[in-house]
Amino acid sequence: MRDYSEKRDFIRMQVDTDIEIRLPSTPERLLQGVCEDLSATGMSVLVTEELPMGVEVSTKVPSHNPDFPPFETLARIIRCDTVADGRFSLGLEILKVLQ
């Protein structure tokens, strides 16, 4: 049974794993972050710089198992909040799973 605090349509999994983010305007630039949680429709990511809301990004969660490919998505930034340690918490809406 779901806890009352989890009112979303999809359960969020706490993952705390590395993630790579690329902006379409500068695809050669790779931004490293930490994916804190993941659901069927979105994810929460910590990064070291502020990113503009509404921008579509590509994401990649590397696999540490050779039998499984990395998890890659096209996502939209729907939230960017400053957190206590000076990093930024991004809310990403998953638009498409690429792999």
QUIPEPE-V286953 format. One record per residue. N is the residue number from 1. RES is the residue in one letter. SS is DSSP state (H for helix, E for strand, C for the rest). NEAR is the number of other ideal C-beta (glycine too) atoms within 8 Angstrom. Layout:
n=N res=RES ss=SS near=NEAR
n=N res=RES ss=SS near=NEAR
This chain:
n=1 res=M ss=C near=2
n=2 res=R ss=C near=5
n=3 res=D ss=C near=5
n=4 res=Y ss=C near=5
n=5 res=S ss=C near=4
n=6 res=E ss=C near=8
n=7 res=K ss=C near=4
n=8 res=R ss=C near=7
n=9 res=D ss=C near=3
n=10 res=F ss=C near=7
n=11 res=I ss=C near=7
n=12 res=R ss=C near=10
n=13 res=M ss=E near=7
n=14 res=Q ss=E near=6
n=15 res=V ss=E near=9
n=16 res=D ss=E near=6
n=17 res=T ss=E near=7
n=18 res=D ss=E near=9
n=19 res=I ss=E near=13
n=20 res=E ss=E near=12
n=21 res=I ss=E near=14
n=22 res=R ss=E near=12
n=23 res=L ss=E near=11
n=24 res=P ss=C near=9
n=25 res=S ss=C near=4
n=26 res=T ss=E near=7
n=27 res=P ss=E near=7
n=28 res=E ss=E near=4
n=29 res=R ss=E near=7
n=30 res=L ss=E near=7
n=31 res=L ss=E near=12
n=32 res=Q ss=E near=8
n=33 res=G ss=E near=13
n=34 res=V ss=E near=9
n=35 res=C ss=E near=15
n=36 res=E ss=E near=11
n=37 res=D ss=E near=10
n=38 res=L ss=E near=9
n=39 res=S ss=C near=11
n=40 res=A ss=C near=4
n=41 res=T ss=C near=7
n=42 res=G ss=E near=11
n=43 res=M ss=E near=13
n=44 res=S ss=E near=12
n=45 res=V ss=E near=14
n=46 res=L ss=E near=11
n=47 res=V ss=E near=12
n=48 res=T ss=C near=7
n=49 res=E ss=C near=6
n=50 res=E ss=C near=6
n=51 res=L ss=C near=14
n=52 res=P ss=C near=7
n=53 res=M ss=C near=8
n=54 res=G ss=C near=6
n=55 res=V ss=C near=10
n=56 res=E ss=E near=9
n=57 res=V ss=E near=14
n=58 res=S ss=E near=12
n=59 res=T ss=E near=16
n=60 res=K ss=E near=9
n=61 res=V ss=E near=14
n=62 res=P ss=C near=7
n=63 res=S ss=C near=9
n=64 res=H ss=C near=3
n=65 res=N ss=C near=5
n=66 res=P ss=C near=4
n=67 res=D ss=C near=3
n=68 res=F ss=C near=5
n=69 res=P ss=C near=6
n=70 res=P ss=C near=8
n=71 res=F ss=E near=9
n=72 res=E ss=E near=11
n=73 res=T ss=E near=12
n=74 res=L ss=E near=10
n=75 res=A ss=E near=14
n=76 res=R ss=E near=10
n=77 res=I ss=E near=15
n=78 res=I ss=E near=9
n=79 res=R ss=E near=8
n=80 res=C ss=E near=11
n=81 res=D ss=E near=6
n=82 res=T ss=E near=7
n=83 res=V ss=C near=9
n=84 res=A ss=C near=3
n=85 res=D ss=C near=4
n=86 res=G ss=C near=6
n=87 res=R ss=C near=9
n=88 res=F ss=E near=13
n=89 res=S ss=E near=13
n=90 res=L ss=E near=13
n=91 res=G ss=E near=10
n=92 res=L ss=E near=15
n=93 res=E ss=E near=9
n=94 res=I ss=E near=12
n=95 res=L ss=E near=8
n=96 res=K ss=E near=6
n=97 res=V ss=E near=7
n=98 res=L ss=C near=7
n=99 res=Q ss=C near=6
